[in-house]
Amino acid sequence: MGIINRRNAVLGWSIWHVTKSVAKQKARRAGPARGDHGAVKKPAALASIAAAVGGALWFWRKKSGDTADSST
């Protein structure tokens, strides 16, 4: 008898779907009220854009510095 069989597959599938639906319900309850969506998204979007730009600039600066050092 193997570890993967039909009974375990059905049990895992059902547990996955139940867990996913419970997580969705908890996320809906924990989220902001319906009217506050725009107010919450703007600062988060600005912070993620700033982090992406900062990371790109840091990576670009580091890469451009490596090419000058490798010529020796």
C-alpha positions in Angstrom: 0.0 0.0 0.0 1.5 3.3 -1.1 1.3 6.7 0.5 -0.6 8.2 -2.4 -3.9 6.5 -3.0 -7.4 7.7 -3.9 -8.6 8.0 -0.3 -5.7 10.2 0.7 -6.1 12.3 -2.5 -9.8 12.9 -1.8 -9.1 13.8 1.8 -6.3 16.2 0.9 -8.4 17.8 -1.8 -11.4 18.3 0.5 -9.3 19.7 3.3 -7.6 22.1 0.8 -11.0 23.4 -0.3 -12.4 23.8 3.2 -9.2 25.6 4.4 -9.3 27.9 1.4 -12.9 28.9 1.9 -12.3 29.5 5.6 -9.2 31.7 4.8 -11.3 33.7 2.3 -14.0 34.3 4.9 -11.4 35.4 7.5 -9.8 37.7 5.0 -13.1 39.4 4.2 -13.8 39.9 7.8 -10.4 41.3 8.6 -10.3 43.6 5.6 -11.3 47.3 5.5 -14.9 48.4 5.2 -16.4 48.6 1.7 -16.0 52.4 1.5 -12.4 52.5 2.5 -10.8 50.6 -0.4 -9.3 53.6 -2.2 -7.9 55.0 1.0 -6.1 51.8 1.8 -4.7 51.0 -1.7 -3.1 54.4 -2.4 -0.4 54.4 0.4 0.3 50.7 -0.2 0.7 51.2 -3.9 3.0 54.2 -3.4 5.1 52.3 -0.9 5.5 49.3 -3.2 6.4 51.5 -6.2 9.0 53.4 -4.1 10.5 50.1 -2.9 10.6 48.7 -6.5 12.3 51.9 -7.8 14.7 51.9 -4.9 15.6 48.3 -5.4 16.1 48.8 -9.2 18.4 51.8 -8.6 20.4 49.9 -5.9 20.8 46.9 -8.2 21.7 49.1 -11.2 24.3 51.0 -9.2 25.8 47.8 -7.9 26.0 46.3 -11.4 27.6 49.3 -12.9 30.2 49.4 -10.1 31.1 45.7 -10.7 32.0 46.2 -14.4 34.7 48.8 -13.6 36.3 46.5 -11.0 36.4 43.4 -13.2 38.7 45.1 -15.9 41.9 44.6 -13.7 
